[in-house]
Amino acid sequence: MIDVIKVQNLTKNFGKRIIIDNLNMRIKQQEFVAIVGPSGCGKSTLLNILGLLEDWSDGTVELFGQPLPSLNSKRAIMLRRNTINYLFQSFALISNKTVKENLYLATYFKKIDNNRRDKLIDQILTELDIFHTKDEQVSILSGGEQQRVALARTILKPGDLVLADEPTGALDDQHAKEALNYIIQLRDKYQKTVIMVTHNLEHAQQADRIIYLNK
């Protein structure tokens, strides 16, 4: 399998403070990797770098064999739009819009007609057992339902790389387990590569591999 991510001698500084020090790692296609470590070790910073949301200080980062571009470049915009998916603890949904409207935005850049778009949305909502929420405003949904809407967005949006930052952190145990099962499906059913930052070692053990970061 090819390297989706290749990181060599990556360093990230905030002033005189070293957040990430000389990190090397590779992530293969359709691999589910968990990143764990104590608070302040740079887990979320690393995810932001991989997702072209934050710059780094030194070293090289490659995505599908190509160096990551500068954050404001046209290529970076296209990668964020068409290649990289984000799954946040806060869900990052538009709370005053309906579920359907949120998912329409996720498929905005897919070249499909509205009839096909509607069928795709209905199919994914049914698979995630939240079809009944389709016309409801996001703000009235439970945390578990909102996380499944965020997962539906990840499935529908173009791109085979999923960066998940504490995706179960805001959920109770039952909903967290359900969300984790759906995240595993992103790899198994939808052939996506998943990199998940988590404090939960039990959840991390469900991944193919665990990368430990230290302060």
C-alpha distance (Angstrom), angle and dihedral (degrees) to the residues before:
residue distance angle dihedral
M1 . . .
I2 3.79 . .
D3 3.80 125.2 .
V4 3.78 110.9 -100.5
I5 3.81 90.3 -177.5
K6 3.80 127.7 22.9
V7 3.81 118.5 179.6
Q8 3.81 122.1 -175.4
N9 3.82 126.5 -174.7
L10 3.81 91.9 -24.1
T11 3.79 115.7 -174.3
K12 3.79 129.1 179.6
N13 3.79 122.8 -173.4
F14 3.78 131.3 -174.4
G15 3.78 101.1 -161.2
K16 3.81 105.4 -56.8
R17 3.80 92.9 -18.7
I18 3.81 115.8 100.1
I19 3.82 110.0 -144.8
I20 3.81 98.9 171.8
D21 3.79 118.8 21.8
N22 3.81 122.0 -162.3
L23 3.82 96.5 -38.2
N24 3.80 121.0 -175.1
M25 3.80 124.4 -174.1
R26 3.79 144.4 141.2
I27 3.79 128.8 -150.6
K28 3.79 118.9 -161.1
Q29 3.80 126.9 -144.7
Q30 3.82 114.1 -81.5
E31 3.80 91.7 8.3
F32 3.81 122.5 140.7
V33 3.81 108.4 -144.6
A34 3.80 126.2 -179.9
I35 3.80 120.6 -154.1
V36 3.80 115.2 -155.4
G37 3.78 137.5 171.4
P38 3.81 142.7 119.3
S39 3.79 122.7 -57.1
G40 3.78 111.1 -78.5
C41 3.81 95.9 26.3
G42 3.81 93.0 115.0
K43 3.82 102.5 -102.1
S44 3.80 96.7 136.2
T45 3.80 91.1 36.9
L46 3.80 89.3 56.5
L47 3.80 91.0 49.2
N48 3.81 90.6 49.7
I49 3.81 90.4 51.4
L50 3.81 91.9 50.2
G51 3.80 89.3 47.6
L52 3.81 94.3 51.1
L53 3.78 91.4 -115.7
E54 3.81 95.6 114.3
D55 3.80 136.1 29.3
W56 3.80 125.8 -126.2
S57 3.80 133.2 -138.8
D58 3.81 104.9 -131.8
G59 3.80 142.5 -10.4
T60 3.80 132.2 51.9
V61 3.79 132.6 -75.7
E62 3.80 122.3 -169.4
L63 3.79 128.7 -168.5
F64 3.82 114.8 -162.0
G65 3.80 89.4 -16.6
Q66 3.81 95.9 -51.2
P67 3.83 126.1 104.5
L68 3.78 113.7 -107.9
P69 3.81 110.0 -102.7
S70 3.80 127.1 -130.3
L71 3.80 112.8 -73.0
N72 3.80 96.7 -111.0
S73 3.80 97.8 43.2
K74 3.80 123.3 115.3
R75 3.81 89.8 -116.5
A76 3.81 90.9 55.0
I77 3.80 89.8 52.7
M78 3.81 90.7 50.7
L79 3.81 92.2 48.1
R80 3.81 91.9 51.2
R81 3.79 89.1 47.7
N82 3.80 101.6 43.3
T83 3.81 110.3 17.2
I84 3.81 112.1 28.2
N85 3.81 124.9 63.6
Y86 3.79 123.4 -168.2
L87 3.79 127.2 -150.7
F88 3.80 112.6 -173.3
Q89 3.80 133.9 -170.0
S90 3.82 87.6 -125.1
F91 3.84 90.5 52.1
A92 3.85 91.7 -132.2
L93 3.80 93.6 -133.9
I94 3.81 125.6 150.3
S95 3.79 98.5 -105.7
N96 3.82 98.0 -160.9
K97 3.81 92.5 53.0
T98 3.79 128.4 78.2
V99 3.78 123.4 -105.5
K100 3.79 89.9 -107.2
E101 3.81 92.0 51.4
N102 3.81 91.0 50.5
L103 3.79 91.1 51.2
Y104 3.80 92.1 46.1
L105 3.79 87.0 60.5
A106 3.82 90.0 51.9
T107 3.80 90.6 56.2
Y108 3.80 95.6 40.1
F109 3.81 94.0 110.8
K110 3.80 95.5 43.5
K111 3.79 111.3 105.8
I112 3.79 96.8 -129.5
D113 3.80 133.0 117.9
N114 3.79 121.3 -108.2
N115 3.80 93.6 -105.2
R116 3.81 91.5 56.7
R117 3.82 89.9 42.8
D118 3.81 91.5 54.2
K119 3.80 91.7 48.9
L120 3.81 91.7 50.5
I121 3.80 92.2 49.5
D122 3.81 92.1 47.7
Q123 3.80 90.9 48.5
I124 3.81 95.0 51.2
L125 3.81 94.1 43.4
T126 3.80 88.9 51.8
E127 3.81 91.9 49.6
L128 3.81 90.0 51.3
D129 3.83 91.4 46.0
I130 3.81 94.3 -120.7
F131 3.80 101.4 103.9
H132 3.81 88.1 120.0
T133 3.82 89.6 65.7
K134 3.81 96.2 56.4
D135 3.81 96.9 108.2
E136 3.79 96.9 31.9
Q137 3.79 124.1 105.6
V138 3.80 111.3 -105.6
S139 3.82 93.0 -128.5
I140 3.83 92.7 68.5
L141 3.81 95.3 51.6
S142 3.79 124.3 101.6
G143 3.80 120.2 -109.2
G144 3.80 91.3 -103.9
E145 3.80 91.7 51.2
Q146 3.80 92.0 47.9
Q147 3.81 90.9 51.4
R148 3.81 90.0 52.1
V149 3.80 89.8 50.5
A150 3.81 87.6 52.4
L151 3.82 88.7 50.1
A152 3.81 90.1 49.6
R153 3.79 88.7 52.8
T154 3.81 89.7 51.4
I155 3.81 91.4 51.6
L156 3.80 93.8 47.0
K157 3.79 98.7 42.8
P158 3.82 117.5 87.9
G159 3.78 114.9 -104.2
D160 3.79 138.4 79.6
L161 3.83 99.3 -137.7
V162 3.82 118.9 83.5
L163 3.82 120.1 -168.7
A164 3.80 109.7 -166.1
D165 3.81 118.7 -171.1
E166 3.83 110.6 -164.1
P167 3.84 90.1 -38.3
T168 3.82 93.1 176.3
G169 3.80 96.7 38.5
A170 3.81 96.4 101.7
L171 3.82 95.4 45.1
D172 3.80 133.8 88.2
D173 3.81 118.0 -113.9
Q174 3.80 96.6 -91.3
H175 3.80 95.5 47.4
A176 3.81 90.5 42.3
K177 3.82 90.9 56.5
E178 3.80 90.7 48.1
A179 3.80 91.5 49.2
L180 3.80 91.1 48.9
N181 3.81 90.7 53.0
Y182 3.80 89.5 52.9
I183 3.81 90.3 48.5
I184 3.80 89.0 54.2
Q185 3.81 87.4 52.7
L186 3.80 88.9 57.9
R187 3.80 85.7 68.0
D188 3.80 100.6 34.3
K189 3.80 102.2 39.1
Y190 3.80 104.3 22.7
Q191 3.84 98.7 34.1
K192 3.80 94.4 -127.8
T193 3.79 126.9 152.9
V194 3.81 109.4 -124.0
I195 3.81 128.0 -160.3
M196 3.80 110.9 -176.1
V197 3.79 127.5 -172.1
T198 3.80 111.5 -154.9
H199 3.80 143.2 158.1
N200 3.80 89.8 -154.1
L201 3.81 109.7 95.6
E202 3.80 91.9 -171.3
H203 3.80 89.6 58.3
A204 3.80 91.7 43.1
Q205 3.80 89.9 57.0
Q206 3.82 89.2 64.5
A207 3.82 89.1 67.1
D208 3.80 125.0 91.1
R209 3.77 89.7 -117.7
I210 3.81 139.8 4.9
I211 3.80 124.1 -140.0
Y212 3.81 113.7 -160.2
L213 3.81 119.6 -152.0
N214 3.79 121.8 -163.8
K215 3.79 131.3 -161.5
